[in-house]
Amino acid sequence: MKKFLDYADQYIQESDWKMIAALKLCLLSLGICLGLSLPGEKKKPVFAIAAAVFIVTYIPLMAKFVTLLCRDARES
């Protein structure tokens, strides 16, 4: 677990403000998707937008994290 937290610390240190903003948007949209409690007819468009934002932000964030893990594995 400590190794995973070290990776997370390194990820944040190597990120610029754009990546941190994308991370916040990703978490916000995930929270909206999970906590959505709107009437039926309004739920689908809000969920679709939140899910799209989550997917668009999640992919680059995880790509950078996997790159960090692979780089660390090569250095070890």
Biopython code that builds the backbone (N, CA, C, O; Angstrom):
import numpy as np
from Bio.PDB.StructureBuilder import StructureBuilder

atoms = [
    (1, "MET", "N", (0.823, -1.188, 0.000)),
    (1, "MET", "CA", (0.000, 0.000, 0.000)),
    (1, "MET", "C", (0.875, 1.263, 0.000)),
    (1, "MET", "O", (0.548, 2.253, -0.654)),
    (2, "LYS", "N", (1.980, 1.215, 0.735)),
    (2, "LYS", "CA", (2.865, 2.378, 0.776)),
    (2, "LYS", "C", (3.429, 2.677, -0.610)),
    (2, "LYS", "O", (3.585, 3.842, -0.979)),
    (3, "LYS", "N", (3.732, 1.648, -1.366)),
    (3, "LYS", "CA", (4.270, 1.831, -2.712)),
    (3, "LYS", "C", (3.238, 2.536, -3.601)),
    (3, "LYS", "O", (3.584, 3.409, -4.397)),
    (4, "PHE", "N", (1.976, 2.147, -3.455)),
    (4, "PHE", "CA", (0.913, 2.779, -4.234)),
    (4, "PHE", "C", (0.786, 4.260, -3.864)),
    (4, "PHE", "O", (0.598, 5.101, -4.743)),
    (5, "LEU", "N", (0.887, 4.582, -2.582)),
    (5, "LEU", "CA", (0.813, 5.977, -2.146)),
    (5, "LEU", "C", (2.025, 6.767, -2.635)),
    (5, "LEU", "O", (1.912, 7.954, -2.941)),
    (6, "ASP", "N", (3.172, 6.118, -2.707)),
    (6, "ASP", "CA", (4.356, 6.778, -3.269)),
    (6, "ASP", "C", (4.149, 7.101, -4.744)),
    (6, "ASP", "O", (4.537, 8.173, -5.208)),
    (7, "TYR", "N", (3.533, 6.168, -5.486)),
    (7, "TYR", "CA", (3.206, 6.428, -6.891)),
    (7, "TYR", "C", (2.242, 7.600, -7.009)),
    (7, "TYR", "O", (2.404, 8.452, -7.883)),
    (8, "ALA", "N", (1.250, 7.648, -6.143)),
    (8, "ALA", "CA", (0.281, 8.748, -6.179)),
    (8, "ALA", "C", (0.960, 10.082, -5.890)),
    (8, "ALA", "O", (0.659, 11.082, -6.542)),
    (9, "ASP", "N", (1.869, 10.108, -4.923)),
    (9, "ASP", "CA", (2.611, 11.333, -4.623)),
    (9, "ASP", "C", (3.449, 11.776, -5.816)),
    (9, "ASP", "O", (3.479, 12.956, -6.164)),
    (10, "GLN", "N", (4.119, 10.831, -6.430)),
    (10, "GLN", "CA", (4.950, 11.142, -7.595)),
    (10, "GLN", "C", (4.086, 11.639, -8.747)),
    (10, "GLN", "O", (4.478, 12.559, -9.464)),
    (11, "TYR", "N", (2.915, 11.039, -8.929)),
    (11, "TYR", "CA", (1.988, 11.444, -9.987)),
    (11, "TYR", "C", (1.578, 12.905, -9.793)),
    (11, "TYR", "O", (1.573, 13.680, -10.750)),
    (12, "ILE", "N", (1.238, 13.279, -8.573)),
    (12, "ILE", "CA", (0.815, 14.646, -8.294)),
    (12, "ILE", "C", (1.974, 15.622, -8.484)),
    (12, "ILE", "O", (1.780, 16.720, -9.006)),
    (13, "GLN", "N", (3.160, 15.235, -8.070)),
    (13, "GLN", "CA", (4.320, 16.114, -8.219)),
    (13, "GLN", "C", (4.671, 16.361, -9.681)),
    (13, "GLN", "O", (5.146, 17.441, -10.032)),
    (14, "GLU", "N", (4.441, 15.371, -10.528)),
    (14, "GLU", "CA", (4.769, 15.509, -11.944)),
    (14, "GLU", "C", (3.637, 16.104, -12.763)),
    (14, "GLU", "O", (3.802, 16.334, -13.961)),
    (15, "SER", "N", (2.499, 16.355, -12.149)),
    (15, "SER", "CA", (1.348, 16.894, -12.866)),
    (15, "SER", "C", (1.358, 18.414, -12.848)),
    (15, "SER", "O", (1.828, 19.040, -11.898)),
    (16, "ASP", "N", (0.830, 18.990, -13.916)),
    (16, "ASP", "CA", (0.660, 20.431, -13.943)),
    (16, "ASP", "C", (-0.786, 20.764, -13.558)),
    (16, "ASP", "O", (-1.564, 19.872, -13.221)),
    (17, "TRP", "N", (-1.132, 22.030, -13.608)),
    (17, "TRP", "CA", (-2.456, 22.441, -13.167)),
    (17, "TRP", "C", (-3.551, 21.861, -14.059)),
    (17, "TRP", "O", (-4.669, 21.639, -13.594)),
    (18, "LYS", "N", (-3.249, 21.615, -15.321)),
    (18, "LYS", "CA", (-4.267, 21.064, -16.227)),
    (18, "LYS", "C", (-4.633, 19.636, -15.837)),
    (18, "LYS", "O", (-5.803, 19.254, -15.873)),
    (19, "MET", "N", (-3.625, 18.851, -15.465)),
    (19, "MET", "CA", (-3.897, 17.471, -15.057)),
    (19, "MET", "C", (-4.656, 17.428, -13.729)),
    (19, "MET", "O", (-5.521, 16.574, -13.538)),
    (20, "ILE", "N", (-4.339, 18.337, -12.819)),
    (20, "ILE", "CA", (-5.063, 18.393, -11.548)),
    (20, "ILE", "C", (-6.513, 18.802, -11.794)),
    (20, "ILE", "O", (-7.426, 18.266, -11.167)),
    (21, "ALA", "N", (-6.726, 19.757, -12.709)),
    (21, "ALA", "CA", (-8.090, 20.168, -13.052)),
    (21, "ALA", "C", (-8.848, 19.003, -13.680)),
    (21, "ALA", "O", (-10.024, 18.800, -13.377)),
    (22, "ALA", "N", (-8.197, 18.239, -14.547)),
    (22, "ALA", "CA", (-8.841, 17.077, -15.160)),
    (22, "ALA", "C", (-9.186, 16.033, -14.099)),
    (22, "ALA", "O", (-10.245, 15.409, -14.160)),
    (23, "LEU", "N", (-8.301, 15.847, -13.138)),
    (23, "LEU", "CA", (-8.567, 14.914, -12.047)),
    (23, "LEU", "C", (-9.790, 15.349, -11.249)),
    (23, "LEU", "O", (-10.638, 14.525, -10.907)),
    (24, "LYS", "N", (-9.878, 16.627, -10.956)),
    (24, "LYS", "CA", (-11.032, 17.138, -10.210)),
    (24, "LYS", "C", (-12.324, 16.987, -11.013)),
    (24, "LYS", "O", (-13.357, 16.617, -10.456)),
    (25, "LEU", "N", (-12.274, 17.269, -12.313)),
    (25, "LEU", "CA", (-13.458, 17.077, -13.153)),
    (25, "LEU", "C", (-13.872, 15.612, -13.210)),
    (25, "LEU", "O", (-15.057, 15.282, -13.183)),
    (26, "CYS", "N", (-12.876, 14.749, -13.288)),
    (26, "CYS", "CA", (-13.141, 13.312, -13.329)),
    (26, "CYS", "C", (-13.852, 12.865, -12.054)),
    (26, "CYS", "O", (-14.848, 12.144, -12.115)),
    (27, "LEU", "N", (-13.345, 13.288, -10.914)),
    (27, "LEU", "CA", (-13.960, 12.902, -9.644)),
    (27, "LEU", "C", (-15.331, 13.534, -9.459)),
    (27, "LEU", "O", (-16.239, 12.907, -8.913)),
    (28, "LEU", "N", (-15.483, 14.777, -9.914)),
    (28, "LEU", "CA", (-16.785, 15.433, -9.836)),
    (28, "LEU", "C", (-17.824, 14.682, -10.663)),
    (28, "LEU", "O", (-18.931, 14.425, -10.191)),
    (29, "SER", "N", (-17.470, 14.333, -11.885)),
    (29, "SER", "CA", (-18.422, 13.642, -12.743)),
    (29, "SER", "C", (-18.732, 12.241, -12.221)),
    (29, "SER", "O", (-19.860, 11.768, -12.358)),
    (30, "LEU", "N", (-17.756, 11.581, -11.634)),
    (30, "LEU", "CA", (-18.017, 10.278, -11.028)),
    (30, "LEU", "C", (-18.990, 10.432, -9.864)),
    (30, "LEU", "O", (-19.908, 9.627, -9.711)),
    (31, "GLY", "N", (-18.792, 11.456, -9.049)),
    (31, "GLY", "CA", (-19.703, 11.713, -7.942)),
    (31, "GLY", "C", (-21.110, 12.021, -8.409)),
    (31, "GLY", "O", (-22.080, 11.592, -7.784)),
    (32, "ILE", "N", (-21.233, 12.757, -9.494)),
    (32, "ILE", "CA", (-22.552, 13.053, -10.050)),
    (32, "ILE", "C", (-23.215, 11.774, -10.538)),
    (32, "ILE", "O", (-24.395, 11.539, -10.276)),
    (33, "CYS", "N", (-22.454, 10.950, -11.247)),
    (33, "CYS", "CA", (-23.015, 9.686, -11.749)),
    (33, "CYS", "C", (-23.490, 8.789, -10.606)),
    (33, "CYS", "O", (-24.551, 8.171, -10.698)),
    (34, "LEU", "N", (-22.708, 8.719, -9.539)),
    (34, "LEU", "CA", (-23.058, 7.840, -8.425)),
    (34, "LEU", "C", (-24.163, 8.415, -7.548)),
    (34, "LEU", "O", (-24.974, 7.661, -7.009)),
    (35, "GLY", "N", (-24.208, 9.721, -7.397)),
    (35, "GLY", "CA", (-25.153, 10.312, -6.464)),
    (35, "GLY", "C", (-26.364, 10.956, -7.097)),
    (35, "GLY", "O", (-27.086, 11.710, -6.445)),
    (36, "LEU", "N", (-26.589, 10.667, -8.343)),
    (36, "LEU", "CA", (-27.680, 11.314, -9.063)),
    (36, "LEU", "C", (-29.033, 10.908, -8.491)),
    (36, "LEU", "O", (-29.361, 9.723, -8.437)),
    (37, "SER", "N", (-29.808, 11.887, -8.069)),
    (37, "SER", "CA", (-31.135, 11.589, -7.540)),
    (37, "SER", "C", (-32.146, 12.580, -8.115)),
    (37, "SER", "O", (-32.791, 13.323, -7.375)),
    (38, "LEU", "N", (-32.273, 12.581, -9.418)),
    (38, "LEU", "CA", (-33.218, 13.440, -10.112)),
    (38, "LEU", "C", (-34.402, 12.621, -10.600)),
    (38, "LEU", "O", (-34.314, 11.396, -10.692)),
    (39, "PRO", "N", (-35.517, 13.290, -10.915)),
    (39, "PRO", "CA", (-36.645, 12.558, -11.508)),
    (39, "PRO", "C", (-36.226, 11.868, -12.805)),
    (39, "PRO", "O", (-35.271, 12.282, -13.463)),
    (40, "GLY", "N", (-36.939, 10.833, -13.153)),
    (40, "GLY", "CA", (-36.593, 9.977, -14.288)),
    (40, "GLY", "C", (-36.290, 10.677, -15.589)),
    (40, "GLY", "O", (-35.295, 10.347, -16.235)),
    (41, "GLU", "N", (-37.118, 11.646, -16.009)),
    (41, "GLU", "CA", (-36.913, 12.269, -17.320)),
    (41, "GLU", "C", (-35.687, 13.178, -17.349)),
    (41, "GLU", "O", (-35.145, 13.429, -18.425)),
    (42, "LYS", "N", (-35.242, 13.671, -16.212)),
    (42, "LYS", "CA", (-34.066, 14.543, -16.171)),
    (42, "LYS", "C", (-32.787, 13.778, -15.843)),
    (42, "LYS", "O", (-31.688, 14.311, -16.000)),
    (43, "LYS", "N", (-32.921, 12.557, -15.399)),
    (43, "LYS", "CA", (-31.763, 11.788, -14.970)),
    (43, "LYS", "C", (-30.860, 11.377, -16.135)),
    (43, "LYS", "O", (-29.636, 11.451, -16.025)),
    (44, "LYS", "N", (-31.451, 10.949, -17.237)),
    (44, "LYS", "CA", (-30.653, 10.432, -18.355)),
    (44, "LYS", "C", (-29.704, 11.468, -18.958)),
    (44, "LYS", "O", (-28.529, 11.152, -19.144)),
    (45, "PRO", "N", (-30.152, 12.698, -19.276)),
    (45, "PRO", "CA", (-29.199, 13.648, -19.866)),
    (45, "PRO", "C", (-28.084, 14.054, -18.898)),
    (45, "PRO", "O", (-26.932, 14.196, -19.308)),
    (46, "VAL", "N", (-28.416, 14.239, -17.633)),
    (46, "VAL", "CA", (-27.389, 14.602, -16.651)),
    (46, "VAL", "C", (-26.386, 13.459, -16.506)),
    (46, "VAL", "O", (-25.179, 13.696, -16.468)),
    (47, "PHE", "N", (-26.874, 12.234, -16.425)),
    (47, "PHE", "CA", (-25.984, 11.078, -16.311)),
    (47, "PHE", "C", (-25.112, 10.946, -17.553)),
    (47, "PHE", "O", (-23.922, 10.653, -17.442)),
    (48, "ALA", "N", (-25.687, 11.157, -18.730)),
    (48, "ALA", "CA", (-24.920, 11.026, -19.973)),
    (48, "ALA", "C", (-23.782, 12.047, -20.028)),
    (48, "ALA", "O", (-22.663, 11.710, -20.417)),
    (49, "ILE", "N", (-24.061, 13.277, -19.644)),
    (49, "ILE", "CA", (-23.025, 14.311, -19.658)),
    (49, "ILE", "C", (-21.945, 13.994, -18.628)),
    (49, "ILE", "O", (-20.753, 14.084, -18.924)),
    (50, "ALA", "N", (-22.360, 13.626, -17.425)),
    (50, "ALA", "CA", (-21.385, 13.300, -16.375)),
    (50, "ALA", "C", (-20.546, 12.090, -16.762)),
    (50, "ALA", "O", (-19.339, 12.074, -16.521)),
    (51, "ALA", "N", (-21.163, 11.082, -17.354)),
    (51, "ALA", "CA", (-20.424, 9.889, -17.778)),
    (51, "ALA", "C", (-19.433, 10.235, -18.888)),
    (51, "ALA", "O", (-18.309, 9.733, -18.896)),
    (52, "ALA", "N", (-19.845, 11.090, -19.821)),
    (52, "ALA", "CA", (-18.940, 11.491, -20.904)),
    (52, "ALA", "C", (-17.742, 12.258, -20.358)),
    (52, "ALA", "O", (-16.610, 12.012, -20.776)),
    (53, "VAL", "N", (-17.975, 13.184, -19.427)),
    (53, "VAL", "CA", (-16.873, 13.933, -18.825)),
    (53, "VAL", "C", (-15.940, 12.983, -18.077)),
    (53, "VAL", "O", (-14.718, 13.119, -18.145)),
    (54, "PHE", "N", (-16.524, 12.023, -17.366)),
    (54, "PHE", "CA", (-15.704, 11.053, -16.639)),
    (54, "PHE", "C", (-14.805, 10.267, -17.595)),
    (54, "PHE", "O", (-13.608, 10.126, -17.345)),
    (55, "ILE", "N", (-15.366, 9.764, -18.668)),
    (55, "ILE", "CA", (-14.585, 8.961, -19.615)),
    (55, "ILE", "C", (-13.503, 9.794, -20.283)),
    (55, "ILE", "O", (-12.368, 9.340, -20.430)),
    (56, "VAL", "N", (-13.849, 11.015, -20.690)),
    (56, "VAL", "CA", (-12.890, 11.874, -21.387)),
    (56, "VAL", "C", (-11.737, 12.274, -20.469)),
    (56, "VAL", "O", (-10.613, 12.445, -20.942)),
    (57, "THR", "N", (-11.984, 12.424, -19.185)),
    (57, "THR", "CA", (-10.910, 12.807, -18.265)),
    (57, "THR", "C", (-10.182, 11.589, -17.686)),
    (57, "THR", "O", (-8.991, 11.674, -17.384)),
    (58, "TYR", "N", (-10.865, 10.480, -17.530)),
    (58, "TYR", "CA", (-10.279, 9.292, -16.910)),
    (58, "TYR", "C", (-9.184, 8.665, -17.778)),
    (58, "TYR", "O", (-8.146, 8.243, -17.267)),
    (59, "ILE", "N", (-9.417, 8.608, -19.066)),
    (59, "ILE", "CA", (-8.466, 7.948, -19.969)),
    (59, "ILE", "C", (-7.092, 8.623, -19.945)),
    (59, "ILE", "O", (-6.095, 7.925, -19.761)),
    (60, "PRO", "N", (-6.986, 9.959, -20.124)),
    (60, "PRO", "CA", (-5.640, 10.553, -20.063)),
    (60, "PRO", "C", (-5.000, 10.468, -18.675)),
    (60, "PRO", "O", (-3.783, 10.322, -18.561)),
    (61, "LEU", "N", (-5.810, 10.560, -17.630)),
    (61, "LEU", "CA", (-5.265, 10.457, -16.277)),
    (61, "LEU", "C", (-4.657, 9.083, -16.042)),
    (61, "LEU", "O", (-3.553, 8.975, -15.507)),
    (62, "MET", "N", (-5.356, 8.048, -16.432)),
    (62, "MET", "CA", (-4.852, 6.696, -16.233)),
    (62, "MET", "C", (-3.698, 6.389, -17.176)),
    (62, "MET", "O", (-2.795, 5.632, -16.818)),
    (63, "ALA", "N", (-3.712, 6.956, -18.360)),
    (63, "ALA", "CA", (-2.590, 6.748, -19.285)),
    (63, "ALA", "C", (-1.306, 7.307, -18.677)),
    (63, "ALA", "O", (-0.252, 6.676, -18.755)),
    (64, "LYS", "N", (-1.396, 8.484, -18.078)),
    (64, "LYS", "CA", (-0.211, 9.066, -17.434)),
    (64, "LYS", "C", (0.222, 8.227, -16.239)),
    (64, "LYS", "O", (1.419, 8.027, -16.029)),
    (65, "PHE", "N", (-0.730, 7.734, -15.456)),
    (65, "PHE", "CA", (-0.400, 6.930, -14.282)),
    (65, "PHE", "C", (0.256, 5.616, -14.687)),
    (65, "PHE", "O", (1.225, 5.192, -14.057)),
    (66, "VAL", "N", (-0.255, 4.967, -15.722)),
    (66, "VAL", "CA", (0.332, 3.710, -16.194)),
    (66, "VAL", "C", (1.740, 3.963, -16.739)),
    (66, "VAL", "O", (2.638, 3.147, -16.534)),
    (67, "THR", "N", (1.935, 5.081, -17.427)),
    (67, "THR", "CA", (3.264, 5.442, -17.910)),
    (67, "THR", "C", (4.228, 5.602, -16.744)),
    (67, "THR", "O", (5.375, 5.161, -16.817)),
    (68, "LEU", "N", (3.768, 6.228, -15.677)),
    (68, "LEU", "CA", (4.583, 6.400, -14.473)),
    (68, "LEU", "C", (4.944, 5.048, -13.872)),
    (68, "LEU", "O", (6.090, 4.837, -13.475)),
    (69, "LEU", "N", (3.983, 4.130, -13.797)),
    (69, "LEU", "CA", (4.245, 2.796, -13.251)),
    (69, "LEU", "C", (5.246, 2.033, -14.108)),
    (69, "LEU", "O", (6.157, 1.392, -13.585)),
    (70, "CYS", "N", (5.075, 2.104, -15.424)),
    (70, "CYS", "CA", (5.989, 1.392, -16.330)),
    (70, "CYS", "C", (7.399, 1.960, -16.250)),
    (70, "CYS", "O", (8.375, 1.211, -16.259)),
    (71, "ARG", "N", (7.504, 3.271, -16.173)),
    (71, "ARG", "CA", (8.815, 3.906, -16.069)),
    (71, "ARG", "C", (9.508, 3.482, -14.780)),
    (71, "ARG", "O", (10.708, 3.206, -14.778)),
    (72, "ASP", "N", (8.756, 3.430, -13.689)),
    (72, "ASP", "CA", (9.333, 3.022, -12.417)),
    (72, "ASP", "C", (9.744, 1.540, -12.450)),
    (72, "ASP", "O", (10.758, 1.167, -11.859)),
    (73, "ALA", "N", (8.981, 0.719, -13.121)),
    (73, "ALA", "CA", (9.308, -0.710, -13.219)),
    (73, "ALA", "C", (10.603, -0.896, -14.035)),
    (73, "ALA", "O", (11.411, -1.769, -13.714)),
    (74, "ARG", "N", (10.800, -0.095, -15.067)),
    (74, "ARG", "CA", (12.029, -0.196, -15.861)),
    (74, "ARG", "C", (13.243, 0.279, -15.078)),
    (74, "ARG", "O", (14.343, -0.244, -15.254)),
    (75, "GLU", "N", (13.046, 1.270, -14.211)),
    (75, "GLU", "CA", (14.161, 1.803, -13.428)),
    (75, "GLU", "C", (14.558, 0.853, -12.290)),
    (75, "GLU", "O", (15.697, 0.882, -11.824)),
    (76, "SER", "N", (13.624, 0.022, -11.849)),
    (76, "SER", "CA", (13.908, -0.884, -10.720)),
    (76, "SER", "C", (14.667, -2.112, -11.141)),
    (76, "SER", "O", (14.976, -2.962, -10.307)),
]
sb = StructureBuilder()
sb.init_structure("model")
sb.init_model(0)
sb.init_chain("A")
sb.init_seg("    ")
for serial, (resi, resn, name, xyz) in enumerate(atoms, 1):
    if name == "N":
        sb.init_residue(resn, " ", resi, " ")
    sb.init_atom(name, np.array(xyz, "f"), 0.0, 1.0, " ", f" {name:<3s}", serial, name[0])
structure = sb.get_structure()
